[in-house]
Amino acid sequence: MFKNVLIAEDHESASISVRKTLADLGMPDPDFAYYCDEALKRVTIELRNKRPYGLLVTDLFFEPDDNPQRLADGEALIRAVRQVQPDLKVLVFSAEHRAGVIEPLFEELKIDGYVRKARHDAQELRTAIETIFSGKVHYPAHLRQVAARKNAYDFTELDVMIITLLSQGVLQKNIPDYLQQKNMQSSALRSVEKRLKQMRDALNFSKNEQLVIFCKDMGII
């Protein structure tokens, strides 16, 4: 298993399950940082001392306090770490669930795994660490399910506009007026109702509110 592990987490209680999981896997003495700036400093020092970390486990959210930080959150930390030690394995352990936030971490920052803080997260943490150690990427199950649902429907520009208007509180019956102002085709109320039904049916939703929430979570709007 990894010989040198760093946990970046500002809530000590949240780090307990991480440390327990590491201990169960034979890694009982990880380093710990409450701040992102401190975590980056540790990565830099250990690399300089030829004792590079093999794994960074970090949250995304760090509550601000009286200690001003250059790196405000986990995403900024990961970006900075990638400049210092590009090959460092990174596992994100966070309460964030929105695919629109999580997917770019894999696509842009090349993280090696993501585990959502939730009930029974200890087992997934163990699975994720073992998967990453084997050289593979741990993609969370809930995200795979959401991505599969997203791929079930190809959103058009008109679809996105309709859902965006709904999310802004525009009544369905008034959407055609807004679409006409933007010279959008299929701006009749019947056409709007039809497209909403197509989207709901394709994604297995019964209400427009579910559709709006889904599109926000996926970063579609």
N, C-alpha and C positions, 0 to 999 in steps of 0.2 A: 504494500500500500504506500501512499504518499508519506515521505519522511518528514516533510516540513510543511505545515498548514497554517494559514492565517485566516482568522475570522474577523470580519469587519461588521460590527453590529452595535447600535447604540443602546439597545435594551438587553440588559444582562439576562433577564428571564428567557428571552427568545434564543439566546445562545446556548442555553442549557441542553436543549435537545440536540443541537448540533454537536456540542462537545461530547455528549453521551454516545451519540452515533459514531463519532470518530473513535472514541475509546473502545466501543464494541468491535470496531474494525481494526483495532491494533494501533491506533494513533492517539494516545492518551494525553499528549502535551502540546496542543496547538497554541500558537500565539494569538493575542486578542487585541483589537483596536476599536475604541469607541468612536473615533472620528476618521473620516476619509483621508484627511491630510496625514494623520498618523499612520494609517494603513499604507499609503504610498511611500512614506518615509521608511517604514519597515521593509517594504519590498525592495527599495533601492539599497538599503544598508545590507540586507541579507545577500543580495546579488553581488554587491561589491566585495563582501566577505566570502564569496564563493560557497554560500549556503543558500542557494535560491529556493524560494518556496515552490512546492509542486502544485499546490492548490490554494486558491483564494475563494472563500465562501463569504459572500457579501449580501446585505440587504440593499434595497433600492432607496428607501426613505430613511433619512437621518434628521431628527428634530433639531432645529437650531437652538443654541443657547448662548451663554455669554462668551463663548470661545468662537470668534469669527473664523470661518474656514474658507480656504480657496476652492476646495472641492466640496460642493454642497450636497451631493447625493451619490448613490451607488453607480449610476450611469457615468457620471463625471470621473469617478474613481477608476472604473473599468477602462475608460478611454485613456486616462493617464498611465495606468498600469501597462496597457498595450504598447505605449511608447517606450517604456522602460524594460519590460520583459514580455515580448510578444508571444512567447510560447507558454506562458503561465496558464494553467487550467483554471477556469472561472466557473463557479457554481453560484447562481443567484437564488437566494432564499428570501422570499418576500410575500407580503399579503396581496400584492397587485395581481389581478386576475384578467385584466383586459388584454385581449390578443393584440390590439392595435399598439399597445405599449411593449408587450413581451416579444412579439415577432421581430421587431427591429434589433433587439438585443442579440438574437441569433444571426440575423442577416447582415447587420452592420458592424457589431462589436465582436461577433464570432464567439459568443459565450459557449461554454461546453455543456451547460445544463441549467435547468430552472425547476425549482420546487416551490409550490405555493404554500404559504403558512396557513394551515387549516387543521382540522381534526385528522388524526392518523398520518401526520406528515413525517413522523419519524421513520416509518418503513420506506416511504418514497425517498427520503434523504439517503438512506442506506443504499437503495437501488441506484440512485443517481450517482453517488460517489463510486460505487463499484463499476457502473457503466463508464464513467469518465476515466477511471483508472485503466480500464481495458482499451482505451483509445477511441471510444465511441461518444456520441452526443446523446444526452438525456433530454428528450423533448416531452414535456408533461402531457399526461393523458387527456386532461380537460382541454388543452389547446389543440390536440389532434382532432378531437371531436368537433370543436368550434370551427377549425379550418375545413373539415370535411363538409360541415353545414354551409360554410361560406361558398365553397366550390360547387354547391348544388344549384347556385343561381348566379348568372352573369349580370351584374348590375350595370345598367346603362346610365348615361349622363342624366336622362330624364328621371330615372328611378332615384338617383342620388338627390336630385333637386326636390322631388316630391317628399322624400323622407326628411331632408333638411328642413323644409318648410314645416312639416309636422313637428319636428323637434323644437322649432322656434315658436310653437304654439298656434300656428295658423290652422284654422278649422279646415277640415277636408273639403267642405263645400266652397270655401274661398280660394282653394289652391289654383283652380283654373284662371282666376284673375291675375294671380302672380305669374303664372306661366305665360300668359298672353303678354304681359309687360316685358317679359324676357324673350319674346318671339319663339317660344318653345313649341314644337309640334305636339299633337295629341293633347291639347290643353282643355278639351271638353271634360266635364265632370264624369261622364260615363267612362272616358278613357282613363282618367285618374283612378277611379274605383276599380277598373279592370286590372290596371298595373299593380295596384296594392294587393289585390286578391291573388295575382300571379306570384308575387313575392311571398306573401303569407303561406300560400299552398306549398311553394317550393321549399320553404324553410320550416314548414310544419308549425306555423304560428297561427293563433286564432284571433289575435288583437294587433292593431297597429302599434300600440304601446310596446309590445314585445319586439316588434320589428325595429322600432326606433332604438330601443336599448341595445339590441343585437348589433346594429350598425355603428352605434357609438363605441361599443366594446371592441369591435373589429377594426375601428379606425376608418370606416367607410365614409362617415360624416364627421 
